[in-house]
Amino acid sequence: MVIGLENHVHRNPSGMSIVYPVLLLRVNNVLEKIATNMDFAKYHGLGNDFILIDNRLSSEPVLTPEQAVKLCDRHFGIGADGVIFALPGHARTDYSMRIFNADGSEPEMCGNGIRCLAKFLADLEGKSNQIEYHIDTLAGVITPEVKLDGQVRVDMGEPRLKAVEIPTTLVPDLEKAIDRPLEVANQSWAVTCVSMGNPHCITFVEDVAAVPLESIGPLFEHHWAFPQRINTEFIQVIKRDYLKMRVWERGAGATLACGTGACAVLVAGVLTNRCDRVAQIELPGGILEVEWSATNQRLYMTGPAHCVFTGKL
Ligand code: ZDP
């Protein structure tokens, strides 16, 4: 049943305002918004790719999770690992970020995604100087800074380590899961669990290329020990300051990079004395620089973000 029509105004990257109608439908008692003629931009950070939507005029995403799933499809849609919405900020923030994974689930945070969002906002605002944004996310306020060389450095905040914060049932609620055995595919893996707002399970292996990611990734993701599911990182330590990583993401599968994952990996490497507090992390899509500050315990991640193309839905 059609219950109304709203006009939404969007500004495209060249600053032009576009008014597009949004039909409000109620189907099976669920409110659906179908937008037409809406601008989108496609960005990627090391091949971890996102559809960016200028949602600055409304505090709720203008697309539903179901629509996001369709847009993320690589054959029937635009193709992406997730859809990111740039929403208005609150008292102490410039903007807010919401994200839907390719399967329609909503993660708390997204490291590569927030770099893309910062670039998208700078492009929308026509800024070419160095610029810092304070962004509200479901994991708290995150601060990306677009540098003059185009790289984006993000203050990703402090890691959370208590089992209840991950969440995991692998150890009692207030304990940390560090190098703990986890049974997956009839094999025992030593895993360390770290939350960067979203949950990660890290395991160090001899040869990261030999990991059968497509078959064991889903078994980690849906393991009973992780009630909110989990992102899983397989890591090979090349040197104390250079790690090789492959990732199976919750709700998105094997992706080319994962920013929150790279931060969680550095924390796991330091806690188990496998690496230094500053390291380069090589992902299938390229290299991220990550630092876990010994002074304030916050993580700083630096990497690229690029616009691939813009279009209309
Ligand atoms: O936690 C999750 O469900 C992830 N799939 C969110 C996306 C994380 C991401 N790859 C990152 O870079 O942190 C975007």
py3Dmol code that shows the C-alpha trace and the ligand (Angstrom):
import py3Dmol

protein = """\
ATOM      1  CA  MET A   1       0.000   0.000   0.000  1.00  0.00           C
ATOM      2  CA  VAL A   2       1.373   3.433  -0.936  1.00  0.00           C
ATOM      3  CA  ILE A   3       1.251   5.659   2.127  1.00  0.00           C
ATOM      4  CA  GLY A   4       3.003   8.771   0.874  1.00  0.00           C
ATOM      5  CA  LEU A   5       5.610  10.538  -1.150  1.00  0.00           C
ATOM      6  CA  GLU A   6       8.626  12.427   0.155  1.00  0.00           C
ATOM      7  CA  ASN A   7      10.966  14.666  -1.746  1.00  0.00           C
ATOM      8  CA  HIS A   8      14.607  14.117  -0.908  1.00  0.00           C
ATOM      9  CA  VAL A   9      17.304  16.540  -1.994  1.00  0.00           C
ATOM     10  CA  HIS A  10      20.742  15.197  -2.765  1.00  0.00           C
ATOM     11  CA  ARG A  11      23.826  17.035  -3.816  1.00  0.00           C
ATOM     12  CA  ASN A  12      26.077  15.293  -6.298  1.00  0.00           C
ATOM     13  CA  PRO A  13      29.894  15.475  -6.075  1.00  0.00           C
ATOM     14  CA  SER A  14      29.978  18.582  -8.269  1.00  0.00           C
ATOM     15  CA  GLY A  15      27.694  20.365  -5.787  1.00  0.00           C
ATOM     16  CA  MET A  16      24.494  20.238  -7.870  1.00  0.00           C
ATOM     17  CA  SER A  17      21.259  19.697  -5.923  1.00  0.00           C
ATOM     18  CA  ILE A  18      18.954  16.997  -7.156  1.00  0.00           C
ATOM     19  CA  VAL A  19      15.431  16.485  -5.892  1.00  0.00           C
ATOM     20  CA  TYR A  20      14.165  12.953  -6.172  1.00  0.00           C
ATOM     21  CA  PRO A  21      10.866  11.454  -5.110  1.00  0.00           C
ATOM     22  CA  VAL A  22      10.724   8.646  -2.577  1.00  0.00           C
ATOM     23  CA  LEU A  23       7.644   6.477  -2.520  1.00  0.00           C
ATOM     24  CA  LEU A  24       6.706   5.271   0.946  1.00  0.00           C
ATOM     25  CA  LEU A  25       5.154   1.836   0.764  1.00  0.00           C
ATOM     26  CA  ARG A  26       3.882  -0.445   3.484  1.00  0.00           C
ATOM     27  CA  VAL A  27       4.357  -4.081   2.514  1.00  0.00           C
ATOM     28  CA  ASN A  28       3.536  -6.790   5.074  1.00  0.00           C
ATOM     29  CA  ASN A  29       3.588  -4.060   7.682  1.00  0.00           C
ATOM     30  CA  VAL A  30       7.184  -3.099   6.833  1.00  0.00           C
ATOM     31  CA  LEU A  31       7.852   0.460   5.693  1.00  0.00           C
ATOM     32  CA  GLU A  32       9.658   0.394   2.326  1.00  0.00           C
ATOM     33  CA  LYS A  33      11.106   3.426   0.642  1.00  0.00           C
ATOM     34  CA  ILE A  34      11.734   3.185  -3.080  1.00  0.00           C
ATOM     35  CA  ALA A  35      13.862   6.015  -4.336  1.00  0.00           C
ATOM     36  CA  THR A  36      14.326   6.919  -7.930  1.00  0.00           C
ATOM     37  CA  ASN A  37      16.920   9.052  -9.644  1.00  0.00           C
ATOM     38  CA  MET A  38      19.161   8.908  -6.581  1.00  0.00           C
ATOM     39  CA  ASP A  39      22.871   9.614  -6.957  1.00  0.00           C
ATOM     40  CA  PHE A  40      25.379   7.090  -5.764  1.00  0.00           C
ATOM     41  CA  ALA A  41      29.144   6.858  -5.862  1.00  0.00           C
ATOM     42  CA  LYS A  42      31.277   3.748  -5.876  1.00  0.00           C
ATOM     43  CA  TYR A  43      34.474   3.914  -3.785  1.00  0.00           C
ATOM     44  CA  HIS A  44      37.036   1.360  -2.728  1.00  0.00           C
ATOM     45  CA  GLY A  45      39.793   1.099  -0.151  1.00  0.00           C
ATOM     46  CA  LEU A  46      42.313  -1.525  -1.328  1.00  0.00           C
ATOM     47  CA  GLY A  47      39.597  -3.288  -3.293  1.00  0.00           C
ATOM     48  CA  ASN A  48      37.148  -3.421  -0.357  1.00  0.00           C
ATOM     49  CA  ASP A  49      34.375  -1.683  -2.282  1.00  0.00           C
ATOM     50  CA  PHE A  50      31.320   0.292  -1.242  1.00  0.00           C
ATOM     51  CA  ILE A  51      28.326   2.115  -2.653  1.00  0.00           C
ATOM     52  CA  LEU A  52      28.205   5.574  -1.017  1.00  0.00           C
ATOM     53  CA  ILE A  53      24.897   7.364  -0.580  1.00  0.00           C
ATOM     54  CA  ASP A  54      24.553  11.047   0.253  1.00  0.00           C
ATOM     55  CA  ASN A  55      22.037  10.739   3.096  1.00  0.00           C
ATOM     56  CA  ARG A  56      22.798  14.110   4.711  1.00  0.00           C
ATOM     57  CA  LEU A  57      19.204  15.321   4.672  1.00  0.00           C
ATOM     58  CA  SER A  58      17.643  12.499   6.611  1.00  0.00           C
ATOM     59  CA  SER A  59      18.645  10.699   9.803  1.00  0.00           C
ATOM     60  CA  GLU A  60      17.485   7.282   8.554  1.00  0.00           C
ATOM     61  CA  PRO A  61      19.091   5.452   5.608  1.00  0.00           C
ATOM     62  CA  VAL A  62      17.104   6.096   2.410  1.00  0.00           C
ATOM     63  CA  LEU A  63      17.542   2.474   1.343  1.00  0.00           C
ATOM     64  CA  THR A  64      16.410  -0.671   3.131  1.00  0.00           C
ATOM     65  CA  PRO A  65      18.779  -3.584   3.906  1.00  0.00           C
ATOM     66  CA  GLU A  66      16.926  -5.595   1.215  1.00  0.00           C
ATOM     67  CA  GLN A  67      17.627  -2.904  -1.383  1.00  0.00           C
ATOM     68  CA  ALA A  68      21.275  -2.814  -0.261  1.00  0.00           C
ATOM     69  CA  VAL A  69      21.546  -6.579  -0.845  1.00  0.00           C
ATOM     70  CA  LYS A  70      20.287  -6.122  -4.417  1.00  0.00           C
ATOM     71  CA  LEU A  71      22.662  -3.220  -5.122  1.00  0.00           C
ATOM     72  CA  CYS A  72      25.668  -5.156  -3.773  1.00  0.00           C
ATOM     73  CA  ASP A  73      25.025  -8.123  -6.088  1.00  0.00           C
ATOM     74  CA  ARG A  74      27.941  -8.333  -8.536  1.00  0.00           C
ATOM     75  CA  HIS A  75      25.821  -9.674 -11.398  1.00  0.00           C
ATOM     76  CA  PHE A  76      22.366  -8.215 -10.874  1.00  0.00           C
ATOM     77  CA  GLY A  77      23.376  -4.964  -9.146  1.00  0.00           C
ATOM     78  CA  ILE A  78      26.221  -2.423  -8.963  1.00  0.00           C
ATOM     79  CA  GLY A  79      28.465  -4.807  -7.038  1.00  0.00           C
ATOM     80  CA  ALA A  80      29.988  -3.989  -3.638  1.00  0.00           C
ATOM     81  CA  ASP A  81      30.949  -5.398  -0.243  1.00  0.00           C
ATOM     82  CA  GLY A  82      28.507  -2.986   1.428  1.00  0.00           C
ATOM     83  CA  VAL A  83      26.408   0.190   1.193  1.00  0.00           C
ATOM     84  CA  ILE A  84      27.451   3.215   3.278  1.00  0.00           C
ATOM     85  CA  PHE A  85      25.200   6.139   4.165  1.00  0.00           C
ATOM     86  CA  ALA A  86      26.540   9.617   4.991  1.00  0.00           C
ATOM     87  CA  LEU A  87      23.990  10.892   7.541  1.00  0.00           C
ATOM     88  CA  PRO A  88      23.795  14.116   9.584  1.00  0.00           C
ATOM     89  CA  GLY A  89      25.982  14.332  12.691  1.00  0.00           C
ATOM     90  CA  HIS A  90      25.048  15.101  16.288  1.00  0.00           C
ATOM     91  CA  ALA A  91      26.228  17.649  18.863  1.00  0.00           C
ATOM     92  CA  ARG A  92      29.941  16.845  18.706  1.00  0.00           C
ATOM     93  CA  THR A  93      30.172  15.136  15.321  1.00  0.00           C
ATOM     94  CA  ASP A  94      30.199  16.342  11.728  1.00  0.00           C
ATOM     95  CA  TYR A  95      28.376  13.357  10.240  1.00  0.00           C
ATOM     96  CA  SER A  96      27.163   9.861  11.061  1.00  0.00           C
ATOM     97  CA  MET A  97      27.899   6.656   9.202  1.00  0.00           C
ATOM     98  CA  ARG A  98      25.652   3.650   8.804  1.00  0.00           C
ATOM     99  CA  ILE A  99      26.593   0.624   6.757  1.00  0.00           C
ATOM    100  CA  PHE A 100      24.815  -2.468   5.489  1.00  0.00           C
ATOM    101  CA  ASN A 101      26.900  -5.520   4.583  1.00  0.00           C
ATOM    102  CA  ALA A 102      26.320  -7.255   1.230  1.00  0.00           C
ATOM    103  CA  ASP A 103      23.986  -9.703   3.037  1.00  0.00           C
ATOM    104  CA  GLY A 104      21.894  -6.855   4.537  1.00  0.00           C
ATOM    105  CA  SER A 105      23.225  -7.198   8.117  1.00  0.00           C
ATOM    106  CA  GLU A 106      24.401  -4.017   9.835  1.00  0.00           C
ATOM    107  CA  PRO A 107      27.918  -3.916  11.308  1.00  0.00           C
ATOM    108  CA  GLU A 108      28.899  -1.421  13.990  1.00  0.00           C
ATOM    109  CA  MET A 109      31.986  -0.166  12.165  1.00  0.00           C
ATOM    110  CA  CYS A 110      33.956  -0.425   8.970  1.00  0.00           C
ATOM    111  CA  GLY A 111      37.571   0.711   8.695  1.00  0.00           C
ATOM    112  CA  ASN A 112      38.020   0.790   4.920  1.00  0.00           C
ATOM    113  CA  GLY A 113      34.493   2.106   4.644  1.00  0.00           C
ATOM    114  CA  ILE A 114      35.130   5.114   6.888  1.00  0.00           C
ATOM    115  CA  ARG A 115      38.174   6.059   4.780  1.00  0.00           C
ATOM    116  CA  CYS A 116      35.929   5.935   1.705  1.00  0.00           C
ATOM    117  CA  LEU A 117      33.279   7.951   3.555  1.00  0.00           C
ATOM    118  CA  ALA A 118      35.819  10.659   4.496  1.00  0.00           C
ATOM    119  CA  LYS A 119      36.947  10.936   0.849  1.00  0.00           C
ATOM    120  CA  PHE A 120      33.297  10.980  -0.315  1.00  0.00           C
ATOM    121  CA  LEU A 121      32.471  13.821   2.114  1.00  0.00           C
ATOM    122  CA  ALA A 122      35.545  15.828   1.102  1.00  0.00           C
ATOM    123  CA  ASP A 123      34.536  15.335  -2.557  1.00  0.00           C
ATOM    124  CA  LEU A 124      30.915  16.380  -1.828  1.00  0.00           C
ATOM    125  CA  GLU A 125      32.104  19.463   0.031  1.00  0.00           C
ATOM    126  CA  GLY A 126      34.627  20.255  -2.711  1.00  0.00           C
ATOM    127  CA  LYS A 127      37.517  20.200  -0.187  1.00  0.00           C
ATOM    128  CA  SER A 128      41.011  19.559  -1.463  1.00  0.00           C
ATOM    129  CA  ASN A 129      42.873  20.627   1.690  1.00  0.00           C
ATOM    130  CA  GLN A 130      43.756  18.321   4.575  1.00  0.00           C
ATOM    131  CA  ILE A 131      40.522  17.733   6.464  1.00  0.00           C
ATOM    132  CA  GLU A 132      39.427  15.854   9.585  1.00  0.00           C
ATOM    133  CA  TYR A 133      35.898  14.608  10.314  1.00  0.00           C
ATOM    134  CA  HIS A 134      34.347  13.401  13.544  1.00  0.00           C
ATOM    135  CA  ILE A 135      31.966  10.634  12.569  1.00  0.00           C
ATOM    136  CA  ASP A 136      29.330   8.954  14.706  1.00  0.00           C
ATOM    137  CA  THR A 137      29.201   5.199  14.202  1.00  0.00           C
ATOM    138  CA  LEU A 138      27.466   2.411  16.086  1.00  0.00           C
ATOM    139  CA  ALA A 139      30.928   1.785  17.606  1.00  0.00           C
ATOM    140  CA  GLY A 140      31.329   5.377  18.901  1.00  0.00           C
ATOM    141  CA  VAL A 141      33.008   8.463  17.402  1.00  0.00           C
ATOM    142  CA  ILE A 142      35.708   7.686  14.825  1.00  0.00           C
ATOM    143  CA  THR A 143      37.999  10.366  13.373  1.00  0.00           C
ATOM    144  CA  PRO A 144      39.306  10.034   9.808  1.00  0.00           C
ATOM    145  CA  GLU A 145      41.659  12.619   8.345  1.00  0.00           C
ATOM    146  CA  VAL A 146      42.063  13.035   4.579  1.00  0.00           C
ATOM    147  CA  LYS A 147      45.727  13.887   3.913  1.00  0.00           C
ATOM    148  CA  LEU A 148      47.124  16.028   1.116  1.00  0.00           C
ATOM    149  CA  ASP A 149      48.650  12.968  -0.557  1.00  0.00           C
ATOM    150  CA  GLY A 150      45.179  11.381  -0.731  1.00  0.00           C
ATOM    151  CA  GLN A 151      45.819   8.809   1.993  1.00  0.00           C
ATOM    152  CA  VAL A 152      43.318   8.713   4.857  1.00  0.00           C
ATOM    153  CA  ARG A 153      44.513   8.267   8.452  1.00  0.00           C
ATOM    154  CA  VAL A 154      41.878   7.102  10.899  1.00  0.00           C
ATOM    155  CA  ASP A 155      41.830   7.247  14.689  1.00  0.00           C
ATOM    156  CA  MET A 156      40.029   3.942  15.186  1.00  0.00           C
ATOM    157  CA  GLY A 157      39.756   4.179  18.987  1.00  0.00           C
ATOM    158  CA  GLU A 158      40.715   1.555  21.560  1.00  0.00           C
ATOM    159  CA  PRO A 159      40.315  -2.190  21.072  1.00  0.00           C
ATOM    160  CA  ARG A 160      37.948  -4.102  23.369  1.00  0.00           C
ATOM    161  CA  LEU A 161      39.107  -7.457  24.605  1.00  0.00           C
ATOM    162  CA  LYS A 162      36.687  -8.842  27.201  1.00  0.00           C
ATOM    163  CA  ALA A 163      34.719 -11.864  25.966  1.00  0.00           C
ATOM    164  CA  VAL A 164      31.422 -10.103  26.642  1.00  0.00           C
ATOM    165  CA  GLU A 165      32.518  -7.156  24.477  1.00  0.00           C
ATOM    166  CA  ILE A 166      33.424  -9.311  21.438  1.00  0.00           C
ATOM    167  CA  PRO A 167      31.021 -11.176  22.045  1.00  0.00           C
ATOM    168  CA  THR A 168      32.317 -14.724  22.452  1.00  0.00           C
ATOM    169  CA  THR A 169      31.460 -17.595  24.766  1.00  0.00           C
ATOM    170  CA  LEU A 170      34.951 -19.068  24.340  1.00  0.00           C
ATOM    171  CA  VAL A 171      36.032 -17.850  27.799  1.00  0.00           C
ATOM    172  CA  PRO A 172      34.073 -16.415  30.769  1.00  0.00           C
ATOM    173  CA  ASP A 173      32.521 -12.966  30.144  1.00  0.00           C
ATOM    174  CA  LEU A 174      35.186 -10.763  31.742  1.00  0.00           C
ATOM    175  CA  GLU A 175      38.202 -12.700  30.487  1.00  0.00           C
ATOM    176  CA  LYS A 176      40.184 -12.182  27.294  1.00  0.00           C
ATOM    177  CA  ALA A 177      40.375 -14.856  24.609  1.00  0.00           C
ATOM    178  CA  ILE A 178      44.080 -14.852  23.722  1.00  0.00           C
ATOM    179  CA  ASP A 179      45.573 -17.805  21.815  1.00  0.00           C
ATOM    180  CA  ARG A 180      42.638 -20.008  22.876  1.00  0.00           C
ATOM    181  CA  PRO A 181      41.849 -23.293  21.124  1.00  0.00           C
ATOM    182  CA  LEU A 182      38.818 -23.245  18.835  1.00  0.00           C
ATOM    183  CA  GLU A 183      37.616 -26.388  17.105  1.00  0.00           C
ATOM    184  CA  VAL A 184      36.773 -25.761  13.423  1.00  0.00           C
ATOM    185  CA  ALA A 185      36.650 -28.383  10.653  1.00  0.00           C
ATOM    186  CA  ASN A 186      38.026 -31.078  12.971  1.00  0.00           C
ATOM    187  CA  GLN A 187      41.103 -28.992  13.638  1.00  0.00           C
ATOM    188  CA  SER A 188      42.150 -26.967  16.661  1.00  0.00           C
ATOM    189  CA  TRP A 189      43.026 -23.327  15.857  1.00  0.00           C
ATOM    190  CA  ALA A 190      44.631 -20.969  18.397  1.00  0.00           C
ATOM    191  CA  VAL A 191      42.484 -17.831  18.174  1.00  0.00           C
ATOM    192  CA  THR A 192      42.607 -14.353  19.695  1.00  0.00           C
ATOM    193  CA  CYS A 193      39.406 -12.295  19.818  1.00  0.00           C
ATOM    194  CA  VAL A 194      39.405  -8.493  19.476  1.00  0.00           C
ATOM    195  CA  SER A 195      36.551  -6.039  19.016  1.00  0.00           C
ATOM    196  CA  MET A 196      37.132  -2.817  17.077  1.00  0.00           C
ATOM    197  CA  GLY A 197      33.455  -2.076  17.616  1.00  0.00           C
ATOM    198  CA  ASN A 198      32.835  -5.078  15.374  1.00  0.00           C
ATOM    199  CA  PRO A 199      33.980  -8.615  16.269  1.00  0.00           C
ATOM    200  CA  HIS A 200      37.187 -10.252  15.024  1.00  0.00           C
ATOM    201  CA  CYS A 201      38.817 -13.619  15.544  1.00  0.00           C
ATOM    202  CA  ILE A 202      42.486 -13.822  14.571  1.00  0.00           C
ATOM    203  CA  THR A 203      44.526 -16.934  13.966  1.00  0.00           C
ATOM    204  CA  PHE A 204      48.229 -17.099  13.042  1.00  0.00           C
ATOM    205  CA  VAL A 205      49.261 -19.672  10.455  1.00  0.00           C
ATOM    206  CA  GLU A 206      52.485 -20.867   8.764  1.00  0.00           C
ATOM    207  CA  ASP A 207      51.294 -20.190   5.222  1.00  0.00           C
ATOM    208  CA  VAL A 208      48.368 -17.879   4.627  1.00  0.00           C
ATOM    209  CA  ALA A 209      48.098 -18.891   0.943  1.00  0.00           C
ATOM    210  CA  ALA A 210      47.302 -22.475   1.976  1.00  0.00           C
ATOM    211  CA  VAL A 211      44.214 -21.553   4.035  1.00  0.00           C
ATOM    212  CA  PRO A 212      41.015 -22.883   2.354  1.00  0.00           C
ATOM    213  CA  LEU A 213      39.191 -19.606   3.038  1.00  0.00           C
ATOM    214  CA  GLU A 214      35.964 -20.311   1.129  1.00  0.00           C
ATOM    215  CA  SER A 215      35.325 -23.567   2.973  1.00  0.00           C
ATOM    216  CA  ILE A 216      36.433 -22.736   6.520  1.00  0.00           C
ATOM    217  CA  GLY A 217      35.516 -19.020   6.558  1.00  0.00           C
ATOM    218  CA  PRO A 218      31.772 -19.722   6.931  1.00  0.00           C
ATOM    219  CA  LEU A 219      32.467 -22.276   9.695  1.00  0.00           C
ATOM    220  CA  PHE A 220      34.235 -19.611  11.772  1.00  0.00           C
ATOM    221  CA  GLU A 221      31.581 -16.996  10.906  1.00  0.00           C
ATOM    222  CA  HIS A 222      28.721 -19.170  12.160  1.00  0.00           C
ATOM    223  CA  HIS A 223      30.571 -20.934  15.020  1.00  0.00           C
ATOM    224  CA  TRP A 224      28.512 -21.349  18.226  1.00  0.00           C
ATOM    225  CA  ALA A 225      31.211 -19.485  20.183  1.00  0.00           C
ATOM    226  CA  PHE A 226      30.288 -16.218  18.370  1.00  0.00           C
ATOM    227  CA  PRO A 227      26.658 -15.241  19.003  1.00  0.00           C
ATOM    228  CA  GLN A 228      26.895 -12.112  16.753  1.00  0.00           C
ATOM    229  CA  ARG A 229      28.895 -14.044  14.140  1.00  0.00           C
ATOM    230  CA  ILE A 230      32.508 -12.998  13.512  1.00  0.00           C
ATOM    231  CA  ASN A 231      35.043 -11.599  11.038  1.00  0.00           C
ATOM    232  CA  THR A 232      38.005 -13.993  10.753  1.00  0.00           C
ATOM    233  CA  GLU A 233      41.603 -13.079   9.891  1.00  0.00           C
ATOM    234  CA  PHE A 234      44.316 -15.598   8.968  1.00  0.00           C
ATOM    235  CA  ILE A 235      47.791 -14.154   9.478  1.00  0.00           C
ATOM    236  CA  GLN A 236      51.301 -15.068   8.478  1.00  0.00           C
ATOM    237  CA  VAL A 237      54.052 -13.134  10.262  1.00  0.00           C
ATOM    238  CA  ILE A 238      56.772 -12.278   7.737  1.00  0.00           C
ATOM    239  CA  LYS A 239      58.637  -9.947  10.132  1.00  0.00           C
ATOM    240  CA  ARG A 240      57.667  -8.301  13.422  1.00  0.00           C
ATOM    241  CA  ASP A 241      56.567  -5.251  11.419  1.00  0.00           C
ATOM    242  CA  TYR A 242      55.172  -6.952   8.290  1.00  0.00           C
ATOM    243  CA  LEU A 243      52.213  -9.333   8.313  1.00  0.00           C
ATOM    244  CA  LYS A 244      50.293 -11.044   5.524  1.00  0.00           C
ATOM    245  CA  MET A 245      46.537 -11.290   6.008  1.00  0.00           C
ATOM    246  CA  ARG A 246      43.542 -12.977   4.408  1.00  0.00           C
ATOM    247  CA  VAL A 247      40.077 -12.268   5.713  1.00  0.00           C
ATOM    248  CA  TRP A 248      36.639 -13.862   5.743  1.00  0.00           C
ATOM    249  CA  GLU A 249      34.176 -11.109   6.612  1.00  0.00           C
ATOM    250  CA  ARG A 250      30.934 -11.479   8.446  1.00  0.00           C
ATOM    251  CA  GLY A 251      28.141 -10.822   5.966  1.00  0.00           C
ATOM    252  CA  ALA A 252      30.466 -10.218   3.012  1.00  0.00           C
ATOM    253  CA  GLY A 253      32.719 -13.306   2.647  1.00  0.00           C
ATOM    254  CA  ALA A 254      36.271 -13.155   1.280  1.00  0.00           C
ATOM    255  CA  THR A 255      37.090  -9.491   0.695  1.00  0.00           C
ATOM    256  CA  LEU A 256      40.278  -7.869  -0.611  1.00  0.00           C
ATOM    257  CA  ALA A 257      40.819  -5.843   2.564  1.00  0.00           C
ATOM    258  CA  CYS A 258      39.390  -5.113   6.006  1.00  0.00           C
ATOM    259  CA  GLY A 259      40.412  -2.061   8.002  1.00  0.00           C
ATOM    260  CA  THR A 260      38.922  -2.959  11.363  1.00  0.00           C
ATOM    261  CA  GLY A 261      40.407  -6.434  10.788  1.00  0.00           C
ATOM    262  CA  ALA A 262      43.917  -5.081  10.184  1.00  0.00           C
ATOM    263  CA  CYS A 263      43.695  -3.123  13.477  1.00  0.00           C
ATOM    264  CA  ALA A 264      42.419  -6.162  15.375  1.00  0.00           C
ATOM    265  CA  VAL A 265      45.264  -8.232  13.901  1.00  0.00           C
ATOM    266  CA  LEU A 266      47.932  -5.812  15.128  1.00  0.00           C
ATOM    267  CA  VAL A 267      46.436  -5.961  18.637  1.00  0.00           C
ATOM    268  CA  ALA A 268      46.420  -9.778  18.549  1.00  0.00           C
ATOM    269  CA  GLY A 269      50.024  -9.795  17.274  1.00  0.00           C
ATOM    270  CA  VAL A 270      51.220  -7.469  20.052  1.00  0.00           C
ATOM    271  CA  LEU A 271      49.294  -9.316  22.799  1.00  0.00           C
ATOM    272  CA  THR A 272      50.862 -12.624  21.741  1.00  0.00           C
ATOM    273  CA  ASN A 273      54.293 -11.007  21.234  1.00  0.00           C
ATOM    274  CA  ARG A 274      54.446 -11.806  17.548  1.00  0.00           C
ATOM    275  CA  CYS A 275      54.812  -8.241  16.264  1.00  0.00           C
ATOM    276  CA  ASP A 276      55.723  -4.627  17.045  1.00  0.00           C
ATOM    277  CA  ARG A 277      53.213  -1.852  17.779  1.00  0.00           C
ATOM    278  CA  VAL A 278      53.665  -0.397  14.275  1.00  0.00           C
ATOM    279  CA  ALA A 279      53.353  -2.692  11.280  1.00  0.00           C
ATOM    280  CA  GLN A 280      52.426  -2.930   7.642  1.00  0.00           C
ATOM    281  CA  ILE A 281      49.660  -5.367   6.926  1.00  0.00           C
ATOM    282  CA  GLU A 282      49.562  -6.822   3.443  1.00  0.00           C
ATOM    283  CA  LEU A 283      46.089  -7.769   2.235  1.00  0.00           C
ATOM    284  CA  PRO A 284      45.087  -9.196  -1.150  1.00  0.00           C
ATOM    285  CA  GLY A 285      44.144  -5.598  -2.205  1.00  0.00           C
ATOM    286  CA  GLY A 286      47.301  -3.856  -0.920  1.00  0.00           C
ATOM    287  CA  ILE A 287      49.004  -2.575   2.219  1.00  0.00           C
ATOM    288  CA  LEU A 288      47.595  -0.841   5.313  1.00  0.00           C
ATOM    289  CA  GLU A 289      49.794   0.872   7.903  1.00  0.00           C
ATOM    290  CA  VAL A 290      48.601   0.305  11.438  1.00  0.00           C
ATOM    291  CA  GLU A 291      49.873   1.632  14.763  1.00  0.00           C
ATOM    292  CA  TRP A 292      48.716   0.726  18.283  1.00  0.00           C
ATOM    293  CA  SER A 293      49.828   3.701  20.346  1.00  0.00           C
ATOM    294  CA  ALA A 294      51.549   2.784  23.610  1.00  0.00           C
ATOM    295  CA  THR A 295      50.636   6.213  25.028  1.00  0.00           C
ATOM    296  CA  ASN A 296      46.877   6.304  24.568  1.00  0.00           C
ATOM    297  CA  GLN A 297      46.153   2.682  23.521  1.00  0.00           C
ATOM    298  CA  ARG A 298      44.303   3.896  20.404  1.00  0.00           C
ATOM    299  CA  LEU A 299      44.744   2.434  16.943  1.00  0.00           C
ATOM    300  CA  TYR A 300      45.703   4.522  13.917  1.00  0.00           C
ATOM    301  CA  MET A 301      45.168   3.106  10.458  1.00  0.00           C
ATOM    302  CA  THR A 302      46.410   4.708   7.238  1.00  0.00           C
ATOM    303  CA  GLY A 303      45.466   3.691   3.710  1.00  0.00           C
ATOM    304  CA  PRO A 304      43.977   4.826   0.416  1.00  0.00           C
ATOM    305  CA  ALA A 305      40.377   5.484  -0.676  1.00  0.00           C
ATOM    306  CA  HIS A 306      39.363   6.051  -4.279  1.00  0.00           C
ATOM    307  CA  CYS A 307      36.244   7.017  -6.193  1.00  0.00           C
ATOM    308  CA  VAL A 308      35.687   4.551  -9.036  1.00  0.00           C
ATOM    309  CA  PHE A 309      32.553   6.024 -10.629  1.00  0.00           C
ATOM    310  CA  THR A 310      29.300   7.820  -9.894  1.00  0.00           C
ATOM    311  CA  GLY A 311      25.831   7.056 -11.207  1.00  0.00           C
ATOM    312  CA  LYS A 312      22.098   7.152 -10.592  1.00  0.00           C
ATOM    313  CA  LEU A 313      19.870   4.494  -9.093  1.00  0.00           C
TER     314      LEU A 313
END
"""
ligand_1 = """\
14
ZDP
O 31.749 -6.532 10.965
C 31.317 -6.800 9.843
O 30.207 -7.340 9.687
C 32.180 -6.418 8.633
N 31.787 -7.169 7.478
C 32.023 -4.949 8.429
C 32.921 -4.395 7.374
C 34.362 -4.272 7.850
C 35.267 -3.730 6.780
N 35.737 -4.672 5.843
C 36.434 -2.949 7.356
O 37.232 -2.488 6.543
O 36.534 -2.732 8.545
C 34.571 -2.821 5.906
"""
view = py3Dmol.view(width=600, height=400)
view.addModel(protein, "pdb")
view.setStyle({"model": 0}, {"cartoon": {"style": "trace"}})
view.addModel(ligand_1, "xyz")
view.setStyle({"model": 1}, {"stick": {}})
view.zoomTo()
view.show()
